[in-house]
């Protein structure tokens, strides 16, 4: 019995010790004895990433997301590089704070600091969020491009097409167009003198040659003389001139040539013989004269034909033809040895011009230009009265009356890509044709005027000279592109104010006259 008493005493002592050390429970739990943990606030995410570079113009707000509902206690504690920012709770969730940044400068480092206690718990203002900071930089402003390409842009300036005159075509070899020139005009020295006085710098003369060739591909001397007369009138007026091979596409069957070497060789033979005669006729003319190999070579599908499925054969064929023209012109010597030569991509499309399938000719003179045309969207600029015609354009256009995929952003994207691929690498690009018909509705013509000004200002922004299409047709409607009378250069359609606006947009170096300022004047 004595041994058991000692054992019980020992066990009691051990139990009391365990109670004091907390290893076992010594009675009922009391919830009031354990304090409730205090709420804490922390940042879950931020809409900008620390150390990242952003476009200054596109970063105006920063959203900070917390792990609890929060309120803004001290807005003075939210600073960007020491400058106070405004802040508010997000309209989406009370766990987010939206901070509005002041206008950012390009090429600068910034740190956004949120002081401790500037943000507090919405349910208990004594609970403060800790200090938080995030740093970022803005992209430097692009440096102006200054090279031979931009110098040529300034030289060509704003230009004008003698449209539907020498480019008129019967579609047959040796057969003159039945009704004469489609523009029903007889140009004179006054035409070119008045164009220069209006502010034009360049005239593009599209020429169809096949209607004036015999079976040996000799060009009629009287036809060359007539073209030369117009070139010399333009030269006397102080204008640059571009002459090309225009509606000869009727015998330049690129689809057949791409799939048949015999056909291709025959076409190449004629191209070489024709361009040799053109080059010889103008070899002594100065640098004011530019040659352009072709107009809008394509298979009739305007970029949506067999070129999409032939494995690139048509693209390679056009590259071959462009090289042939350049080599033929250079071989004639004289001023042709260094004359600027423009070459188009497939269908003269900007999209095909920036595609890798388009390969520039090799040229010992290193004086090749890229020629593109721009009429997007064509159901607004060319055929507004067609089945899919559009009456408005741009960000202020009414729903259903404009193409949302071919607005201001499309213009900028198109011209920017051309600059990045070519002009930045000292290869000039020019918009050999652009334009928009006169519409029959006053409101639609407000959008037309806006379109033409925006395209010209975008072209200037990205260092592209532009040449308006003019076919001498007065009034409004499909294919009505009249600006100047083709006989004497007087204005058509009351177009003087619009012409002056386009010239200013295409040539002015006024830093306050920006794409944004044009955008903000949309109808």
ChimeraX attribute file (.defattr): number of C-alpha atoms within 10 A of each C-alpha:
attribute: neighborCount
match mode: 1-to-1
recipient: residues
	/A:1	5
	/A:2	6
	/A:3	7
	/A:4	9
	/A:5	9
	/A:6	10
	/A:7	10
	/A:8	10
	/A:9	10
	/A:10	11
	/A:11	11
	/A:12	10
	/A:13	10
	/A:14	10
	/A:15	13
	/A:16	12
	/A:17	13
	/A:18	13
	/A:19	13
	/A:20	11
	/A:21	9
	/A:22	9
	/A:23	10
	/A:24	12
	/A:25	11
	/A:26	12
	/A:27	7
	/A:28	6
	/A:29	9
	/A:30	7
	/A:31	8
	/A:32	7
	/A:33	7
	/A:34	8
	/A:35	7
	/A:36	8
	/A:37	6
	/A:38	6
	/A:39	12
	/A:40	13
	/A:41	17
	/A:42	14
	/A:43	16
	/A:44	12
	/A:45	13
	/A:46	15
	/A:47	11
	/A:48	17
	/A:49	12
	/A:50	13
	/A:51	13
	/A:52	12
	/A:53	17
	/A:54	17
	/A:55	16
	/A:56	18
	/A:57	12
	/A:58	10
	/A:59	15
	/A:60	13
	/A:61	15
	/A:62	16
	/A:63	18
	/A:64	18
	/A:65	21
	/A:66	20
	/A:67	14
	/A:68	19
	/A:69	17
	/A:70	25
	/A:71	21
	/A:72	18
	/A:73	15
	/A:74	15
	/A:75	18
	/A:76	14
	/A:77	20
	/A:78	25
	/A:79	19
	/A:80	19
	/A:81	13
	/A:82	12
	/A:83	14
	/A:84	17
	/A:85	20
	/A:86	15
	/A:87	19
	/A:88	15
	/A:89	18
	/A:90	15
	/A:91	9
	/A:92	8
	/A:93	11
	/A:94	16
	/A:95	19
	/A:96	24
	/A:97	24
	/A:98	17
	/A:99	21
	/A:100	17
	/A:101	18
	/A:102	14
	/A:103	11
	/A:104	17
	/A:105	16
	/A:106	16
	/A:107	16
	/A:108	13
	/A:109	15
	/A:110	17
	/A:111	16
	/A:112	21
	/A:113	20
	/A:114	22
	/A:115	19
	/A:116	15
	/A:117	19
	/A:118	19
	/A:119	25
	/A:120	23
	/A:121	23
	/A:122	17
	/A:123	12
	/A:124	11
	/A:125	15
	/A:126	11
	/A:127	17
	/A:128	22
	/A:129	21
	/A:130	16
	/A:131	16
	/A:132	15
	/A:133	13
	/A:134	16
	/A:135	17
	/A:136	16
	/A:137	20
	/A:138	20
	/A:139	16
	/A:140	14
	/A:141	11
	/A:142	8
	/A:143	6
	/A:144	11
	/A:145	16
	/A:146	12
	/A:147	15
	/A:148	14
	/A:149	25
	/A:150	22
	/A:151	15
	/A:152	19
	/A:153	24
	/A:154	16
	/A:155	15
	/A:156	24
	/A:157	25
	/A:158	27
	/A:159	27
	/A:160	23
	/A:161	21
	/A:162	21
	/A:163	24
	/A:164	21
	/A:165	23
	/A:166	22
	/A:167	21
	/A:168	23
	/A:169	26
	/A:170	19
	/A:171	17
	/A:172	15
	/A:173	18
	/A:174	18
	/A:175	14
	/A:176	18
	/A:177	15
	/A:178	9
	/A:179	9
	/A:180	14
	/A:181	17
	/A:182	18
	/A:183	19
	/A:184	15
	/A:185	15
	/A:186	12
	/A:187	18
	/A:188	16
	/A:189	17
	/A:190	17
	/A:191	21
	/A:192	28
	/A:193	20
	/A:194	17
	/A:195	24
	/A:196	19
	/A:197	12
	/A:198	16
	/A:199	16
	/A:200	23
	/A:201	24
	/A:202	28
	/A:203	27
	/A:204	25
	/A:205	24
	/A:206	23
	/A:207	23
	/A:208	22
	/A:209	28
	/A:210	28
	/A:211	20
	/A:212	21
	/A:213	19
	/A:214	13
	/A:215	8
	/A:216	9
	/A:217	18
	/A:218	16
	/A:219	20
	/A:220	15
	/A:221	11
	/A:222	10
	/A:223	14
	/A:224	16
	/A:225	12
	/A:226	12
	/A:227	15
	/A:228	14
	/A:229	15
	/A:230	18
	/A:231	25
	/A:232	18
	/A:233	19
	/A:234	26
	/A:235	20
	/A:236	12
	/A:237	19
	/A:238	18
	/A:239	24
	/A:240	22
	/A:241	24
	/A:242	23
	/A:243	22
	/A:244	23
	/A:245	23
	/A:246	23
	/A:247	24
	/A:248	25
	/A:249	19
	/A:250	16
	/A:251	14
	/A:252	20
	/A:253	17
	/A:254	25
	/A:255	20
	/A:256	14
	/A:257	20
	/A:258	20
	/A:259	14
	/A:260	11
	/A:261	11
	/A:262	12
	/A:263	17
	/A:264	20
	/A:265	12
	/A:266	12
	/A:267	18
	/A:268	19
	/A:269	13
	/A:270	17
	/A:271	22
	/A:272	18
	/A:273	17
	/A:274	21
	/A:275	22
	/A:276	18
	/A:277	18
	/A:278	20
	/A:279	22
	/A:280	15
	/A:281	15
	/A:282	17
	/A:283	19
	/A:284	13
	/A:285	17
	/A:286	14
	/A:287	13
	/A:288	18
	/A:289	26
	/A:290	20
	/A:291	26
	/A:292	26
	/A:293	23
	/A:294	27
	/A:295	28
	/A:296	21
	/A:297	25
	/A:298	24
	/A:299	20
	/A:300	15
	/A:301	11
	/A:302	15
	/A:303	17
	/A:304	11
	/A:305	13
	/A:306	17
	/A:307	20
	/A:308	13
	/A:309	10
	/A:310	13
	/A:311	10
	/A:312	14
	/A:313	19
	/A:314	25
	/A:315	24
	/A:316	16
	/A:317	19
	/A:318	23
	/A:319	20
	/A:320	16
	/A:321	22
	/A:322	25
	/A:323	18
	/A:324	18
	/A:325	26
	/A:326	27
	/A:327	18
	/A:328	20
	/A:329	26
	/A:330	21
	/A:331	14
	/A:332	18
	/A:333	15
	/A:334	17
	/A:335	18
	/A:336	26
	/A:337	18
	/A:338	17
	/A:339	23
	/A:340	23
	/A:341	26
	/A:342	26
	/A:343	29
	/A:344	29
	/A:345	29
	/A:346	29
	/A:347	21
	/A:348	25
	/A:349	19
	/A:350	22
	/A:351	15
	/A:352	17
	/A:353	25
	/A:354	18
	/A:355	12
	/A:356	8
	/A:357	16
	/A:358	17
	/A:359	17
	/A:360	17
	/A:361	18
	/A:362	13
	/A:363	15
	/A:364	12
	/A:365	12
	/A:366	14
	/A:367	19
	/A:368	24
	/A:369	24
	/A:370	23
	/A:371	25
	/A:372	27
	/A:373	23
	/A:374	23
	/A:375	16
	/A:376	18
	/A:377	21
	/A:378	17
	/A:379	20
	/A:380	28
	/A:381	28
	/A:382	23
	/A:383	21
	/A:384	24
	/A:385	16
	/A:386	12
	/A:387	8
	/A:388	11
	/A:389	19
	/A:390	21
	/A:391	24
	/A:392	27
	/A:393	26
	/A:394	23
	/A:395	17
	/A:396	14
	/A:397	18
	/A:398	11
	/A:399	10
	/A:400	10
	/A:401	16
	/A:402	21
	/A:403	20
	/A:404	16
	/A:405	11
	/A:406	14
	/A:407	17
	/A:408	18
	/A:409	12
	/A:410	15
	/A:411	17
	/A:412	18
	/A:413	11
	/A:414	17
	/A:415	22
	/A:416	18
	/A:417	16
	/A:418	24
	/A:419	23
	/A:420	12
	/A:421	15
	/A:422	17
	/A:423	25
	/A:424	18
	/A:425	13
	/A:426	19
	/A:427	20
	/A:428	27
	/A:429	31
	/A:430	24
	/A:431	21
	/A:432	27
	/A:433	22
	/A:434	21
	/A:435	23
	/A:436	29
	/A:437	25
	/A:438	27
	/A:439	27
	/A:440	15
	/A:441	11
	/A:442	10
	/A:443	12
	/A:444	21
	/A:445	19
	/A:446	15
	/A:447	21
	/A:448	24
	/A:449	19
	/A:450	23
	/A:451	25
	/A:452	21
	/A:453	24
	/A:454	27
	/A:455	24
	/A:456	27
	/A:457	27
	/A:458	24
	/A:459	26
	/A:460	25
	/A:461	21
	/A:462	23
	/A:463	30
	/A:464	31
	/A:465	26
	/A:466	31
	/A:467	27
	/A:468	27
	/A:469	24
	/A:470	25
	/A:471	22
	/A:472	24
	/A:473	23
	/A:474	17
	/A:475	15
	/A:476	16
	/A:477	18
	/A:478	20
	/A:479	18
	/A:480	20
	/A:481	26
	/A:482	24
	/A:483	25
	/A:484	26
	/A:485	21
	/A:486	26
	/A:487	17
	/A:488	18
	/A:489	21
	/A:490	17
	/A:491	17
	/A:492	17
	/A:493	16
	/A:494	13
	/A:495	15
	/A:496	15
	/A:497	10
	/A:498	16
	/A:499	22
	/A:500	15
	/A:501	17
	/A:502	23
	/A:503	22
	/A:504	20
	/A:505	26
	/A:506	28
	/A:507	23
	/A:508	15
	/A:509	12
	/A:510	9
	/A:511	6
	/A:512	8
	/A:513	13
	/A:514	18
	/A:515	20
	/A:516	11
	/A:517	11
	/A:518	16
	/A:519	17
	/A:520	11
	/A:521	10
	/A:522	17
	/A:523	18
